[in-house]
Amino acid sequence: MEIILKNDLPHQVKAYQAIADVFTPELIEKNTFYYQNPTLVLDRPAIMTQIAKVQKETDVPHEFKSLNEIGSYLNLDIKMETGTGKTYVYTAAMFELHKRYGINKFIVAVPTLAIKAGAKQFMQDGYTTRHFKDQCGYRTELDVLVLEATKKKKGKNFFPSVIREFVAGSSQNTNKIYVLLTNMSLLGGTSKLLTDTYDYGVEGFYKPVEGIKATQPFVIIDEPHRFNKSQKAYEFIEKNICPQAIIRFGATFPDIEIGKGKAKVKRKDYQNLLYDLNSFQAFNLNLIKGIAKEHFEPISQKQEKIKITRIQSKLAVHLQLIKKDDPTKTFELKKGDSLGLVASDLDGIVIDAITNSTIELSNGQTKSTGEEFSTDIYSSSYQESMIRLALERHFNTERANFSRNNKVKTLALFFIDDIYSYRTTEAQEKQPYLKETFERLLAEKIDTILPELNEQEKEYKAYLQATKADLNASHAGYFSQDNSSSDDAIAQEVQEILFEKKKLLSIKNKEGGYNTRRFLFSKWTLKEGWDNPNVFTIAKLRSSGSENSKIQEVGRGLRLPVDEFGNRISNEEFKLNYIIDFTDADFAEKLISEINADLPKGFVITDEQIADIAQKRNMDADDLFVELLTKKFIDRNKNIKTENSVAFFNEYPEFTVGLQQGKIEDRNKKKEQKITVRKAVFDELKTLWQKINSKYILHYEKVEEDNFLLNEVVNLCQQGVFADMYIASSRSELNTTGSVATLNEGSGVQFKVNKPLKYSEFLKRINRQTNLSIQLLHNALVIYSENNTLTPEKFNEYSASNFVKQFSDWKVEKLNGRFSYSKANLPLKATTLTYADGTVKSEITQGIIGTKLIEGTPSDKYLYDVYAFDSPLEKENILAGDIQEIIVYGKIPKNSIAIPTITGQSYSPDFMYVVKKANGDKILNVIVETKDVEDQSTLRVIEQAKINSAKTFFNQLTIDGYKVEFKEQLKNNKIKQIIDEVIST
């Protein structure tokens, strides 16, 4: 696959254009030496004017504009939330600065090796090169020179080659931008790489740092909260490299304190902030995924757990007792000691044996190094529960993503405490605990999913079967220790995780088999810098160890996903599942507080805000304005007075800018609401429910008579099925013959996209999607070829897709009246409302009945204890329980009845009724399908085909001895009208 980059995303364009717009041709002077950047003239008034102009265009908050200043170099700041494309923006900024002003020497400084690997991969990848050179039209390329740590050798020493190339790069080569990529540890400190004197230099420079300084570079800093200005690395940049400009890109900026004593205040270290895309904007504009936090509630409801931290040579075990909001306590126990010494609930459970990596307990359980377990009598593994929860959320998401027309590879990331609970070492006597547990739970979960899959999910079934066949291939890990590992298998895992994002995003490998690797394990090595857009679940099987930024914790999974063809999906809302333990139960609240604390407070209010908030407070807008003015919270121009801003926002919190509801969700607080199934009502509906859940087989009739189906398939082949796919170019030519330059449309070219299939694969592909036999397809093609030329290249992916589409349309149009149903001799299984033995469930999830609720107590005739619905027509039906002829009724749970239809999809109606005549003589069963449209013509053809299939199904049910009336209800039909029609017949 190839990741498709877009060059017109407004939030990214605005950011890199803001940087370039600060400069003007008048501020740029020609360089003296060929290896230098052009010289930036630090004309303070001119630059400050440009900065103010840009800040106005990008709506930088008023309070940040006061932080503008020019020093010995130009500092520019860009704030962009994690997942919104900082790497893309600073790469685009380099191209834009080169295009406008000829700047071609940049240093990109990052804090960690993982971030460095991600930046290198992005800037060097072929799709990035093609995107900026061709799609964006820059017609130049990056020469990315990666600085690595090396040791000086004996004998003659040469300049590090990447620095030599960087320094010697010529400004006269207008087709190349030189980028020196380095991590923080190589900038000063203990590293002498840049400050040593070498025997052979470049351009007369024998110290690398002197050569770099002479190029007059622009420095780009990623993750500025890791590059505090007081750090040695930052000081080295300022004092030794002496850049003309430092441009900082980050979601988080460091805090600084200004003032003394009582006047001391803390603020963000912004300087010339040009763009502020904060987290609430990123969430609200759907630039990143929303977040659903979830943690596992211990069985005992005690907010505590025990963790095995270390086992000491078969002699002793070190444990921690971890309680929410309490200090962690450490214990050392030996063989024969009771766990009651750690937690009183475990009195009576004794350590029977200690091995190199496990302890055996008197209750028969074995616990391993790194394992966490609850302090209840079951001493159940807390981590195991979290893994189960993570797998549940993962597979819910994955199954939905796999059913898309363009599939989405779904990844999950697990943060763990101890590498040796996942990685195998020679000293270990058995498989690491966490790895063994994960593989066991994964296999169990797959076994529960496979029987649930329907006929339309054959490919997903094969994907899961491939996963189960090689569980080890489905997961991989990356830890800091892996950088020095000589194990080839580990090296391959690291290579794929860090450097082969496209491979990790691919569902199939190059050989056509399934690439099942999608579960990733790490400590915090992947916490910053690394990301993958298709991470939908993060399970934190360890504590963060400090009060880290909550948005940084989930940052690895915030990017919007890409499909199997590399297209980013930006027109839907996605949620990141974040699984944590009870010690982080307040994560959602802390995250929201963090997001809102980072917001500007407005400082200028609008007439619209005043009118809106006045309405909410039941007062006149003019009165509210006078009130704010009188209290000296604002001036006559509606500017908020800075000195009174804290009191203002405390008294009028409505003026703060907040996060849209539902973007961050706490699943532990927002439990899935259950609704009660009324047993007495169900008893009246039981027979009807059992009958409509009977398994029936769909038969196509008369399709084999007189070679009907064969002839129809031949006819389909004649409807333009066999075709080639072409792409056409659009060509524009520059015309300078007139007084102004114009563009003329030139003659483009067309290219044929050739994706041939082997004849056998062509037949199999159609067979899998249509259920037409391979023999019939072959016979039809033989007949078709008698009068038409069929070359091997005609058997391609495009032709196969054409046929499948034509056949689907044909079924809906031609098979009406040519199908029937027959009852399958199969026992009833569990249904949405009943268990396998036919007894009714006491409650079900509200969401499968309806997402909206009506206050009040439902009619005694209604099946459930609450009114839940999805459409206005459903609501109207549910409230019509006082109709005398209705004995009982209920809304049918969504997708609970799988009636096969000629469309290839199953069908489930909406309502079921048991009704009687006014005199009570005759009891009738009625099934109703609601369609919230005005008339029949509004229904889609495929929906009408499903309804026609349902009519035939219920007619067969009546023939088989159980009379059911199936009725279709449109928007302008009342349920009373339908019931009257049924009773009168």
PESUL-V876609 format. One record per backbone hydrogen bond with DSSP energy under -0.5 kcal/mol. NH is the residue of the N-H (numbers start at 1). CO is the residue of the C=O. E is the energy in kcal/mol with one decimal. If there is no record, write none. Layout:
NH:CO:E
NH:CO:E
//
This chain:
4:566:-2.8
5:3:-0.7
10:8:-0.6
12:9:-1.4
13:9:-2.5
14:10:-2.5
15:11:-0.5
16:12:-2.0
17:13:-2.4
18:14:-1.4
19:15:-1.2
20:16:-1.8
21:17:-2.3
22:18:-0.7
22:19:-1.1
23:19:-0.6
23:20:-0.8
27:24:-1.7
28:25:-1.2
29:27:-0.5
29:39:-3.1
36:33:-1.8
37:215:-2.3
39:29:-2.4
41:27:-3.2
41:39:-0.5
42:40:-0.7
43:41:-2.2
44:42:-1.2
47:43:-2.8
48:44:-3.0
49:45:-1.9
50:46:-2.0
51:47:-2.8
52:48:-2.3
53:49:-2.0
54:50:-2.5
55:51:-2.8
56:52:-1.7
57:53:-1.8
58:54:-2.2
59:56:-0.7
60:55:-2.3
64:61:-1.2
65:61:-0.9
65:62:-0.9
66:62:-0.7
67:64:-1.4
68:65:-1.2
71:73:-1.3
74:244:-2.4
75:73:-0.6
76:246:-2.4
77:272:-1.9
78:248:-2.7
79:275:-2.7
80:78:-0.6
80:250:-1.6
81:277:-1.2
84:81:-1.9
89:85:-2.2
90:86:-2.9
91:87:-1.8
92:88:-2.9
93:89:-2.5
94:90:-1.5
95:91:-1.7
96:92:-2.6
97:93:-2.8
98:94:-2.0
99:95:-2.6
100:96:-2.5
101:97:-2.2
102:98:-1.5
103:97:-1.3
106:178:-2.6
107:218:-2.4
108:106:-0.5
108:180:-2.5
109:107:-0.6
109:220:-3.0
110:182:-2.3
116:112:-2.0
117:113:-2.7
118:114:-2.1
119:115:-2.7
120:116:-2.6
121:117:-2.4
122:118:-2.2
123:119:-2.6
124:120:-2.2
125:121:-1.2
129:125:-2.0
130:126:-2.7
131:127:-1.9
132:128:-2.3
133:129:-2.3
134:130:-2.4
135:130:-1.4
136:131:-2.6
138:132:-2.3
139:133:-1.3
141:175:-1.8
143:177:-3.3
144:142:-0.7
145:143:-0.7
145:179:-3.5
146:144:-0.6
147:145:-0.6
147:181:-2.8
159:200:-1.2
163:160:-0.6
164:160:-2.2
165:161:-2.5
166:162:-2.0
167:163:-3.0
168:164:-2.5
169:165:-1.0
171:34:-2.9
173:170:-1.1
174:172:-1.4
176:173:-1.3
177:141:-2.4
178:104:-2.9
179:143:-2.3
179:177:-0.5
180:106:-2.7
181:145:-2.7
181:179:-0.7
182:108:-2.5
182:180:-0.5
184:110:-1.7
186:183:-1.5
187:184:-2.2
188:186:-1.0
191:188:-1.4
196:192:-2.2
198:206:-2.6
199:157:-1.1
200:157:-1.8
202:205:-1.9
205:202:-2.1
208:196:-0.6
208:206:-0.5
209:194:-2.6
210:207:-0.9
211:207:-1.7
212:208:-2.6
213:209:-2.3
214:210:-1.9
215:211:-0.7
215:212:-1.1
216:213:-1.7
217:212:-0.5
218:105:-2.0
219:245:-2.9
220:107:-3.6
221:219:-0.5
221:247:-2.3
222:109:-2.4
222:220:-0.5
223:249:-1.7
225:252:-1.0
226:223:-2.1
227:224:-1.3
231:228:-2.2
235:231:-2.3
236:232:-2.6
237:233:-1.8
238:234:-2.5
239:235:-3.0
240:236:-2.2
241:236:-1.5
242:237:-1.4
243:237:-0.5
244:217:-2.2
245:217:-0.8
246:74:-2.5
247:219:-3.1
248:76:-2.7
248:246:-0.6
249:221:-2.9
250:78:-2.1
256:267:-2.9
258:265:-2.6
263:260:-1.8
264:261:-1.6
265:258:-2.6
267:256:-2.5
269:254:-2.9
270:268:-2.2
272:67:-0.5
274:77:-2.9
275:77:-0.7
277:79:-3.1
278:276:-0.9
282:278:-2.1
283:279:-2.4
284:280:-2.8
285:281:-2.5
286:283:-1.6
287:282:-2.5
288:282:-1.0
289:558:-2.7
290:574:-3.4
291:663:-2.7
292:576:-3.5
293:291:-0.6
293:665:-2.8
294:578:-2.8
296:580:-0.8
298:296:-0.5
301:298:-1.3
304:302:-2.0
305:322:-2.0
306:373:-3.2
307:320:-2.3
308:371:-2.4
309:307:-0.8
309:318:-2.1
310:318:-1.4
312:316:-3.2
313:311:-1.0
314:355:-0.5
315:312:-3.0
316:312:-1.3
317:333:-2.8
318:310:-3.4
319:317:-0.5
319:331:-2.8
320:307:-2.3
321:329:-2.8
322:305:-3.0
322:320:-0.7
323:321:-0.6
324:303:-2.2
326:323:-1.5
329:321:-1.9
331:319:-3.1
333:317:-2.5
335:315:-0.6
336:351:-3.0
337:334:-2.3
339:349:-2.9
340:346:-0.5
341:338:-1.7
342:339:-1.7
343:339:-2.3
346:343:-2.2
347:344:-1.8
349:346:-2.0
350:348:-0.7
351:337:-2.5
352:350:-0.8
352:360:-2.6
353:360:-1.4
355:358:-2.8
359:367:-2.7
360:353:-2.5
361:365:-3.1
362:350:-2.3
364:361:-1.9
367:359:-2.6
369:357:-2.1
370:308:-2.7
371:368:-2.3
373:306:-2.6
374:380:-2.6
375:304:-0.7
379:376:-1.5
382:372:-1.5
383:372:-1.0
385:381:-1.6
386:382:-2.0
387:383:-2.7
388:384:-2.4
389:385:-2.2
390:386:-2.7
391:387:-2.8
392:388:-2.3
393:389:-2.3
394:390:-2.7
395:391:-2.7
396:392:-1.8
397:393:-2.0
398:394:-3.2
399:395:-2.4
400:396:-1.3
401:397:-2.6
402:398:-2.3
403:399:-1.0
404:401:-0.8
407:405:-0.7
408:401:-1.0
411:409:-0.5
411:534:-3.1
412:518:-2.7
413:537:-2.8
414:520:-3.5
415:413:-0.5
415:539:-2.6
416:414:-0.6
416:522:-3.0
421:418:-1.8
422:419:-1.6
423:419:-3.6
428:425:-1.1
434:421:-0.9
435:421:-1.5
436:432:-2.6
437:433:-2.7
438:434:-2.7
439:435:-2.5
440:436:-2.1
441:437:-2.7
442:438:-2.7
443:439:-2.3
444:440:-2.2
445:441:-2.6
446:442:-2.4
447:443:-2.1
448:444:-1.4
449:445:-1.5
450:446:-2.5
451:447:-0.7
452:449:-1.6
453:449:-0.8
453:450:-1.1
457:454:-1.9
458:455:-0.8
461:457:-2.3
462:458:-2.2
463:459:-2.0
464:460:-2.5
465:461:-2.4
466:462:-2.3
467:463:-1.8
468:464:-2.6
469:465:-2.0
470:466:-1.0
470:467:-0.7
471:468:-0.7
473:470:-1.0
474:470:-0.5
474:471:-1.4
475:472:-0.9
476:519:-2.1
478:521:-2.3
482:479:-1.7
483:480:-1.4
484:481:-1.5
485:482:-1.3
491:487:-2.4
492:488:-2.1
493:489:-1.9
494:490:-2.6
495:491:-2.4
496:492:-2.2
497:493:-2.5
498:494:-2.9
499:495:-2.2
500:495:-0.8
500:496:-0.8
504:500:-2.1
505:501:-1.7
506:503:-1.1
509:513:-3.1
512:509:-1.9
515:507:-3.2
516:514:-1.0
518:474:-2.7
518:516:-0.5
519:474:-2.0
520:412:-2.8
520:518:-0.6
521:476:-2.5
522:414:-2.3
523:478:-0.6
527:524:-2.2
530:528:-0.7
532:556:-1.2
535:532:-1.7
536:411:-2.4
536:534:-0.8
537:411:-1.0
538:577:-3.1
539:413:-2.8
540:538:-0.5
540:579:-3.5
541:415:-2.1
541:539:-1.1
548:546:-2.4
553:549:-1.5
554:550:-1.4
555:552:-0.5
557:554:-2.1
558:555:-1.2
563:567:-2.3
564:407:-2.4
566:563:-2.2
569:561:-2.8
570:568:-0.8
576:290:-2.9
577:536:-3.4
577:575:-0.6
578:292:-3.0
578:576:-0.6
579:538:-3.3
579:577:-0.6
580:294:-2.6
580:578:-0.5
584:581:-2.1
585:582:-1.8
587:584:-2.3
590:586:-2.4
591:587:-3.0
592:588:-2.4
593:589:-2.4
594:590:-2.5
595:591:-2.5
596:592:-2.7
597:593:-2.4
598:594:-1.1
599:596:-1.1
603:601:-1.2
605:638:-2.2
610:606:-2.2
611:607:-2.6
612:608:-2.6
613:609:-2.8
614:610:-2.4
615:611:-2.0
616:612:-1.7
617:613:-1.7
618:615:-1.3
619:614:-2.5
624:620:-2.0
625:621:-2.2
626:622:-2.3
627:623:-2.2
628:624:-2.4
629:625:-2.2
630:626:-2.9
631:627:-2.0
632:629:-1.3
633:628:-2.4
634:628:-1.0
635:639:-1.7
638:635:-1.9
640:603:-2.5
641:633:-2.5
642:640:-0.5
644:641:-1.5
645:642:-1.5
648:644:-2.2
649:645:-2.5
650:646:-1.8
651:647:-2.1
652:648:-2.7
655:652:-1.9
656:653:-1.7
658:656:-0.5
663:660:-1.5
665:291:-2.8
667:293:-2.6
667:665:-0.7
669:666:-1.0
670:666:-2.6
671:669:-1.2
673:671:-0.5
675:844:-3.0
677:842:-2.2
678:676:-0.6
678:863:-3.0
679:677:-0.6
682:678:-2.6
683:679:-2.5
684:680:-0.9
684:681:-0.6
685:681:-1.1
685:682:-0.5
686:682:-1.6
689:685:-2.9
690:686:-2.7
691:687:-2.4
692:688:-2.4
693:689:-1.0
694:691:-1.3
696:694:-0.5
697:822:-3.1
699:697:-0.5
699:820:-3.3
701:699:-0.6
701:818:-3.3
707:704:-1.4
708:705:-2.3
709:703:-3.1
711:707:-2.8
712:708:-2.3
713:709:-2.4
714:710:-2.1
715:711:-2.3
716:712:-2.4
717:713:-1.9
718:714:-0.9
718:715:-0.7
719:716:-1.9
721:717:-0.6
722:717:-0.6
723:721:-1.0
725:753:-0.8
727:751:-2.9
729:749:-3.1
731:729:-0.5
731:746:-0.5
733:744:-3.4
735:742:-3.3
736:734:-0.5
742:735:-2.7
744:733:-3.1
746:731:-2.7
746:744:-0.5
748:746:-0.7
751:727:-3.2
753:725:-3.5
754:752:-0.8
755:753:-0.7
757:795:-3.8
762:758:-2.9
763:759:-2.2
764:760:-2.3
765:761:-2.6
766:762:-1.7
767:763:-2.6
768:764:-2.6
769:765:-1.0
770:766:-1.6
771:767:-2.5
777:773:-2.3
778:774:-2.5
779:775:-2.6
780:776:-2.5
781:777:-2.2
782:778:-2.1
783:779:-2.1
784:780:-2.7
785:781:-2.3
786:782:-0.6
786:783:-1.1
787:784:-1.1
788:784:-0.7
790:788:-0.5
791:789:-0.6
794:791:-2.1
795:792:-1.5
796:794:-1.6
797:755:-1.9
800:796:-2.2
801:797:-2.3
802:798:-2.3
803:799:-2.4
804:800:-2.2
805:801:-2.2
806:802:-2.6
807:803:-2.9
808:804:-2.1
809:805:-2.1
810:806:-2.3
811:807:-2.4
812:808:-1.6
813:809:-1.8
814:810:-3.5
815:811:-1.9
818:815:-2.4
820:699:-2.5
822:697:-1.8
824:695:-3.0
826:824:-2.2
831:834:-2.0
835:839:-2.7
838:835:-2.1
841:833:-2.9
844:675:-2.3
846:673:-3.3
848:845:-1.1
849:846:-2.3
850:846:-2.3
852:869:-2.6
854:867:-1.9
858:856:-0.5
862:859:-1.7
863:889:-1.5
865:676:-1.4
867:854:-0.7
868:866:-0.7
869:852:-2.2
875:871:-2.2
876:872:-2.2
877:873:-2.0
878:874:-2.5
879:875:-2.0
880:876:-0.5
880:877:-1.1
883:880:-0.9
886:883:-1.5
887:914:-2.9
888:914:-1.4
889:861:-2.0
890:912:-2.0
892:910:-3.6
894:848:-3.2
896:893:-1.7
898:896:-0.5
899:897:-1.0
899:907:-2.4
900:898:-0.6
901:905:-0.8
904:901:-1.6
907:899:-1.4
910:928:-1.4
911:928:-2.4
912:890:-2.3
913:926:-2.9
914:888:-2.4
915:924:-2.7
916:885:-2.2
917:922:-1.1
920:917:-2.2
924:915:-3.2
926:913:-2.7
927:965:-3.2
928:911:-2.3
929:967:-2.5
930:928:-0.6
931:969:-2.9
933:931:-2.4
938:935:-1.4
939:936:-1.4
944:940:-2.3
945:941:-2.1
946:942:-1.7
947:943:-2.1
948:944:-2.5
949:945:-2.0
950:946:-2.3
951:947:-2.2
952:948:-1.7
953:949:-2.3
954:950:-2.7
955:951:-1.8
956:952:-2.0
957:953:-1.9
958:954:-1.8
959:955:-2.2
960:956:-2.1
961:958:-1.7
962:957:-2.1
965:925:-3.0
966:964:-0.6
967:927:-2.9
967:965:-0.6
969:929:-3.3
970:968:-0.6
971:933:-3.0
973:970:-1.9
978:974:-1.6
979:975:-2.5
980:976:-2.4
981:977:-1.9
982:978:-2.1
983:979:-2.4
984:980:-2.0
985:981:-0.8
985:982:-0.7
//
